[in-house]
Amino acid sequence: MTTTIDLVLNAYNEIESIEKDLNEIFNIKNSNNNIKNVIIVEDGSSDGTSEKLRELEQIYNFTLSQSKKRRGYSKALLTGINTARSEFIFFSDLGGKFNWDDINKLIEKIPNSDFVLGVRVNRTDPIYRRLLTLWYSKYIKMFYNINSSDPDAGFRIYKKNLIKEIIDEPIFNSHLLNSEFTIKCISKKASYSEVKIQYINRKGKSRGLPLKIIPKVIMSTVKNSFLIRKQIRNYGQ
């Protein structure tokens, strides 16, 4: 029996790369029988991405969820997860940051893994962002006893039943949603794999956390860590 997977892709102001991304993604879909549906969640773009996606919808067979107002990363992700219908869900941002061929590397790890994490290697993004990833990984290891090389990377596959359990619970870290999912999946004793993936520094202005709000995010993350740890202690009871 073939394992099925839906691709959930988040788009926000991606006019420069959206057509190239979708061309590459659908080439992969057409050559991989595991991939059943492509779901694009477009989130209040102001640069023509909304209109371009409606044009591309006539060319490619994908499900399009659009919002005129900015929903934010976490709500966009949850919208995509709730729309998916296959046994597994792949999630990533659009924007030319990844080598889409790496999707196949993650798919190879299922169905023997409940979720699969892409680990960004050979990164060329600003050094402060790479250091934050390193420090945050060490913090998660120390605080939760969770060992992940890149817990917040946004290139991953979940078994749908697993991620549905998690999103039905309170979510605390909207800025670091992927790492919260990683912590909770591993705490649920889900089987997982990590796969090295190529990460390409986005052209133009970074969409990562601005330096000026990082101290605030660090403080809220530490505070929320105690809430998350209390929550996961109830798993399995």
KAMOMO-V907388 format. One record per residue. N is the residue number from 1. RES is the residue in one letter. PHI is phi in degrees with one decimal (NA if undefined). NEAR is the number of other C-alpha atoms within 12 Angstrom. D_LAST is the distance of its C-alpha to the last C-alpha in Angstrom with 1 decimal. Layout:
n:N res:RES phi:PHI near:NEAR d_last:D_LAST
n:N res:RES phi:PHI near:NEAR d_last:D_LAST
This chain:
n:1 res:M phi:NA near:7 d_last:32.9
n:2 res:T phi:-75.0 near:15 d_last:33.2
n:3 res:T phi:-74.3 near:24 d_last:30.1
n:4 res:T phi:-104.7 near:28 d_last:30.7
n:5 res:I phi:-144.2 near:37 d_last:30.2
n:6 res:D phi:-104.6 near:39 d_last:31.3
n:7 res:L phi:-97.9 near:46 d_last:32.7
n:8 res:V phi:-108.1 near:44 d_last:31.8
n:9 res:L phi:-125.0 near:45 d_last:34.3
n:10 res:N phi:-96.7 near:44 d_last:34.7
n:11 res:A phi:-127.6 near:45 d_last:38.3
n:12 res:Y phi:-147.8 near:35 d_last:39.9
n:13 res:N phi:52.2 near:29 d_last:43.6
n:14 res:E phi:-117.0 near:35 d_last:44.0
n:15 res:I phi:-59.4 near:25 d_last:47.5
n:16 res:E phi:-72.9 near:21 d_last:48.8
n:17 res:S phi:-123.7 near:27 d_last:46.4
n:18 res:I phi:-62.6 near:34 d_last:44.9
n:19 res:E phi:-68.6 near:26 d_last:47.4
n:20 res:K phi:-63.0 near:21 d_last:47.3
n:21 res:D phi:-57.7 near:30 d_last:43.5
n:22 res:L phi:-67.3 near:36 d_last:43.4
n:23 res:N phi:-61.5 near:22 d_last:46.2
n:24 res:E phi:-68.0 near:23 d_last:44.4
n:25 res:I phi:-64.1 near:36 d_last:41.1
n:26 res:F phi:-74.8 near:28 d_last:42.7
n:27 res:N phi:-62.7 near:19 d_last:44.7
n:28 res:I phi:-68.1 near:26 d_last:41.4
n:29 res:K phi:-57.9 near:28 d_last:40.0
n:30 res:N phi:-69.1 near:18 d_last:43.1
n:31 res:S phi:-105.4 near:15 d_last:42.9
n:32 res:N phi:-129.6 near:23 d_last:39.2
n:33 res:N phi:-69.1 near:19 d_last:38.3
n:34 res:N phi:-70.6 near:29 d_last:34.6
n:35 res:I phi:-82.9 near:33 d_last:35.1
n:36 res:K phi:-103.5 near:29 d_last:35.4
n:37 res:N phi:-136.1 near:33 d_last:35.4
n:38 res:V phi:-117.6 near:37 d_last:36.2
n:39 res:I phi:-118.9 near:42 d_last:34.9
n:40 res:I phi:-113.1 near:43 d_last:36.6
n:41 res:V phi:-105.5 near:43 d_last:35.3
n:42 res:E phi:-101.5 near:43 d_last:38.4
n:43 res:D phi:-121.0 near:35 d_last:37.7
n:44 res:G phi:67.3 near:26 d_last:40.8
n:45 res:S phi:-66.8 near:25 d_last:43.2
n:46 res:S phi:-125.2 near:19 d_last:46.6
n:47 res:D phi:-112.4 near:19 d_last:48.5
n:48 res:G phi:100.9 near:22 d_last:49.2
n:49 res:T phi:-61.5 near:32 d_last:45.9
n:50 res:S phi:-58.4 near:29 d_last:45.2
n:51 res:E phi:-67.6 near:24 d_last:48.6
n:52 res:K phi:-63.4 near:28 d_last:48.5
n:53 res:L phi:-64.9 near:36 d_last:45.3
n:54 res:R phi:-67.3 near:22 d_last:46.8
n:55 res:E phi:-67.2 near:17 d_last:49.8
n:56 res:L phi:-68.1 near:24 d_last:47.6
n:57 res:E phi:-62.0 near:23 d_last:45.6
n:58 res:Q phi:-76.8 near:13 d_last:48.9
n:59 res:I phi:-99.0 near:14 d_last:49.1
n:60 res:Y phi:-104.9 near:24 d_last:45.5
n:61 res:N phi:-93.3 near:22 d_last:43.1
n:62 res:F phi:-134.8 near:29 d_last:40.1
n:63 res:T phi:-92.4 near:27 d_last:38.1
n:64 res:L phi:-116.6 near:33 d_last:38.9
n:65 res:S phi:-113.1 near:32 d_last:37.0
n:66 res:Q phi:-122.2 near:29 d_last:39.1
n:67 res:S phi:-137.1 near:24 d_last:39.1
n:68 res:K phi:-72.9 near:18 d_last:42.1
n:69 res:K phi:-99.1 near:15 d_last:40.2
n:70 res:R phi:-69.4 near:19 d_last:38.0
n:71 res:R phi:-84.0 near:23 d_last:34.4
n:72 res:G phi:95.0 near:23 d_last:33.1
n:73 res:Y phi:-56.6 near:31 d_last:31.3
n:74 res:S phi:-66.1 near:29 d_last:27.7
n:75 res:K phi:-67.4 near:26 d_last:28.9
n:76 res:A phi:-63.8 near:34 d_last:31.0
n:77 res:L phi:-61.6 near:37 d_last:28.2
n:78 res:L phi:-64.5 near:31 d_last:26.0
n:79 res:T phi:-60.5 near:29 d_last:29.1
n:80 res:G phi:-64.5 near:39 d_last:29.6
n:81 res:I phi:-62.3 near:41 d_last:26.1
n:82 res:N phi:-70.6 near:24 d_last:26.3
n:83 res:T phi:-84.9 near:26 d_last:29.7
n:84 res:A phi:-65.1 near:37 d_last:28.9
n:85 res:R phi:-124.8 near:25 d_last:28.8
n:86 res:S phi:-82.2 near:28 d_last:28.5
n:87 res:E phi:-66.5 near:30 d_last:25.6
n:88 res:F phi:-122.5 near:38 d_last:25.7
n:89 res:I phi:-128.5 near:45 d_last:26.8
n:90 res:F phi:-96.8 near:47 d_last:29.0
n:91 res:F phi:-133.1 near:44 d_last:29.4
n:92 res:S phi:-162.4 near:41 d_last:32.2
n:93 res:D phi:-79.0 near:41 d_last:34.9
n:94 res:L phi:-82.7 near:39 d_last:38.4
n:95 res:G phi:120.5 near:33 d_last:41.2
n:96 res:G phi:70.3 near:31 d_last:42.5
n:97 res:K phi:-88.8 near:32 d_last:40.0
n:98 res:F phi:-126.4 near:33 d_last:38.9
n:99 res:N phi:-87.8 near:28 d_last:40.5
n:100 res:W phi:-64.9 near:36 d_last:39.3
n:101 res:D phi:-59.5 near:24 d_last:40.1
n:102 res:D phi:-67.1 near:30 d_last:36.9
n:103 res:I phi:-55.6 near:40 d_last:34.9
n:104 res:N phi:-63.9 near:31 d_last:35.9
n:105 res:K phi:-64.7 near:27 d_last:34.7
n:106 res:L phi:-71.7 near:35 d_last:31.1
n:107 res:I phi:-61.9 near:41 d_last:31.4
n:108 res:E phi:-60.2 near:22 d_last:32.4
n:109 res:K phi:-86.0 near:27 d_last:29.0
n:110 res:I phi:-106.2 near:32 d_last:27.3
n:111 res:P phi:-91.1 near:26 d_last:26.1
n:112 res:N phi:-78.8 near:18 d_last:25.0
n:113 res:S phi:-126.2 near:27 d_last:23.0
n:114 res:D phi:-75.5 near:33 d_last:20.3
n:115 res:F phi:-151.5 near:41 d_last:22.0
n:116 res:V phi:-131.1 near:43 d_last:25.3
n:117 res:L phi:-108.3 near:43 d_last:26.5
n:118 res:G phi:-81.4 near:40 d_last:30.2
n:119 res:V phi:-109.1 near:30 d_last:31.3
n:120 res:R phi:-71.7 near:33 d_last:34.6
n:121 res:V phi:-125.3 near:22 d_last:37.4
n:122 res:N phi:52.5 near:15 d_last:41.0
n:123 res:R phi:-72.8 near:22 d_last:40.4
n:124 res:T phi:-121.8 near:17 d_last:43.4
n:125 res:D phi:-73.5 near:24 d_last:41.9
n:126 res:P phi:-51.2 near:20 d_last:42.6
n:127 res:I phi:-61.8 near:13 d_last:41.8
n:128 res:Y phi:-63.9 near:18 d_last:39.9
n:129 res:R phi:-71.8 near:25 d_last:37.3
n:130 res:R phi:-67.0 near:24 d_last:37.0
n:131 res:L phi:-67.0 near:15 d_last:36.5
n:132 res:L phi:-61.9 near:25 d_last:33.9
n:133 res:T phi:-61.4 near:28 d_last:31.9
n:134 res:L phi:-62.3 near:23 d_last:32.4
n:135 res:W phi:-64.5 near:20 d_last:31.4
n:136 res:Y phi:-67.0 near:32 d_last:28.4
n:137 res:S phi:-61.4 near:28 d_last:27.1
n:138 res:K phi:-68.1 near:20 d_last:27.6
n:139 res:Y phi:-62.6 near:25 d_last:25.9
n:140 res:I phi:-62.9 near:32 d_last:22.7
n:141 res:K phi:-60.7 near:21 d_last:22.9
n:142 res:M phi:-70.5 near:14 d_last:23.4
n:143 res:F phi:-80.1 near:20 d_last:20.9
n:144 res:Y phi:-109.8 near:29 d_last:17.9
n:145 res:N phi:59.6 near:16 d_last:19.0
n:146 res:I phi:-109.1 near:28 d_last:19.4
n:147 res:N phi:-106.8 near:25 d_last:22.6
n:148 res:S phi:-142.1 near:36 d_last:24.5
n:149 res:S phi:-72.7 near:28 d_last:28.2
n:150 res:D phi:-153.2 near:39 d_last:28.4
n:151 res:P phi:-64.3 near:40 d_last:25.1
n:152 res:D phi:-107.4 near:34 d_last:26.9
n:153 res:A phi:-63.2 near:40 d_last:29.4
n:154 res:G phi:-96.7 near:37 d_last:29.9
n:155 res:F phi:-147.2 near:44 d_last:30.6
n:156 res:R phi:-158.0 near:49 d_last:27.6
n:157 res:I phi:-125.6 near:50 d_last:26.1
n:158 res:Y phi:-123.1 near:47 d_last:22.8
n:159 res:K phi:-68.9 near:37 d_last:21.5
n:160 res:K phi:-61.0 near:33 d_last:21.7
n:161 res:N phi:-60.0 near:23 d_last:18.5
n:162 res:L phi:-67.1 near:30 d_last:16.6
n:163 res:I phi:-71.5 near:37 d_last:18.6
n:164 res:K phi:-64.9 near:27 d_last:18.5
n:165 res:E phi:-58.1 near:21 d_last:14.7
n:166 res:I phi:-74.1 near:32 d_last:15.5
n:167 res:I phi:-74.9 near:27 d_last:18.6
n:168 res:D phi:-80.7 near:14 d_last:17.1
n:169 res:E phi:-98.2 near:18 d_last:15.3
n:170 res:P phi:-58.9 near:20 d_last:17.5
n:171 res:I phi:-111.7 near:29 d_last:19.6
n:172 res:F phi:-107.7 near:29 d_last:21.2
n:173 res:N phi:-107.1 near:27 d_last:23.7
n:174 res:S phi:-67.1 near:26 d_last:26.2
n:175 res:H phi:-76.9 near:28 d_last:28.7
n:176 res:L phi:-130.1 near:32 d_last:26.3
n:177 res:L phi:-63.1 near:30 d_last:24.3
n:178 res:N phi:-62.4 near:36 d_last:24.3
n:179 res:S phi:-69.2 near:38 d_last:23.0
n:180 res:E phi:-63.0 near:40 d_last:20.0
n:181 res:F phi:-64.1 near:44 d_last:19.3
n:182 res:T phi:-60.5 near:45 d_last:19.8
n:183 res:I phi:-57.8 near:41 d_last:17.4
n:184 res:K phi:-74.1 near:41 d_last:14.6
n:185 res:C phi:-61.0 near:37 d_last:15.6
n:186 res:I phi:-66.5 near:33 d_last:15.7
n:187 res:S phi:-67.0 near:28 d_last:12.3
n:188 res:K phi:-82.3 near:25 d_last:10.9
n:189 res:K phi:65.9 near:18 d_last:12.8
n:190 res:A phi:-70.1 near:26 d_last:15.5
n:191 res:S phi:-76.6 near:24 d_last:18.9
n:192 res:Y phi:-148.5 near:32 d_last:21.6
n:193 res:S phi:-131.9 near:32 d_last:25.2
n:194 res:E phi:-119.8 near:31 d_last:27.6
n:195 res:V phi:-128.3 near:31 d_last:31.2
n:196 res:K phi:-70.3 near:26 d_last:34.1
n:197 res:I phi:-131.7 near:29 d_last:35.8
n:198 res:Q phi:-81.3 near:24 d_last:39.0
n:199 res:Y phi:-120.2 near:28 d_last:38.8
n:200 res:I phi:-111.7 near:21 d_last:42.0
n:201 res:N phi:-62.5 near:25 d_last:42.8
n:202 res:R phi:-62.0 near:22 d_last:43.4
n:203 res:K phi:-70.6 near:15 d_last:47.0
n:204 res:G phi:82.6 near:15 d_last:48.0
n:205 res:K phi:-69.3 near:14 d_last:45.9
n:206 res:S phi:-65.7 near:16 d_last:42.3
n:207 res:R phi:-99.7 near:22 d_last:39.5
n:208 res:G phi:-69.0 near:27 d_last:37.1
n:209 res:L phi:-59.6 near:21 d_last:36.2
n:210 res:P phi:-63.0 near:16 d_last:39.6
n:211 res:L phi:-54.7 near:16 d_last:40.2
n:212 res:K phi:-67.6 near:10 d_last:40.8
n:213 res:I phi:-101.1 near:13 d_last:37.3
n:214 res:I phi:-60.1 near:18 d_last:35.5
n:215 res:P phi:-57.2 near:14 d_last:35.4
n:216 res:K phi:-64.6 near:15 d_last:33.8
n:217 res:V phi:-65.8 near:23 d_last:31.2
n:218 res:I phi:-61.1 near:22 d_last:30.5
n:219 res:M phi:-64.0 near:15 d_last:30.1
n:220 res:S phi:-68.9 near:20 d_last:27.7
n:221 res:T phi:-65.7 near:28 d_last:25.7
n:222 res:V phi:-62.7 near:22 d_last:25.3
n:223 res:K phi:-60.6 near:16 d_last:24.4
n:224 res:N phi:-71.7 near:24 d_last:21.8
n:225 res:S phi:-57.8 near:29 d_last:20.3
n:226 res:F phi:-68.6 near:19 d_last:18.7
n:227 res:L phi:-68.6 near:20 d_last:17.3
n:228 res:I phi:-65.6 near:32 d_last:15.8
n:229 res:R phi:-63.1 near:24 d_last:14.4
n:230 res:K phi:-62.8 near:18 d_last:12.8
n:231 res:Q phi:-64.8 near:24 d_last:11.4
n:232 res:I phi:-74.7 near:28 d_last:10.1
n:233 res:R phi:-66.3 near:16 d_last:8.4
n:234 res:N phi:-85.3 near:14 d_last:5.6
n:235 res:Y phi:-65.2 near:20 d_last:5.5
n:236 res:G phi:84.2 near:11 d_last:3.8
n:237 res:Q phi:-89.8 near:7 d_last:0.0
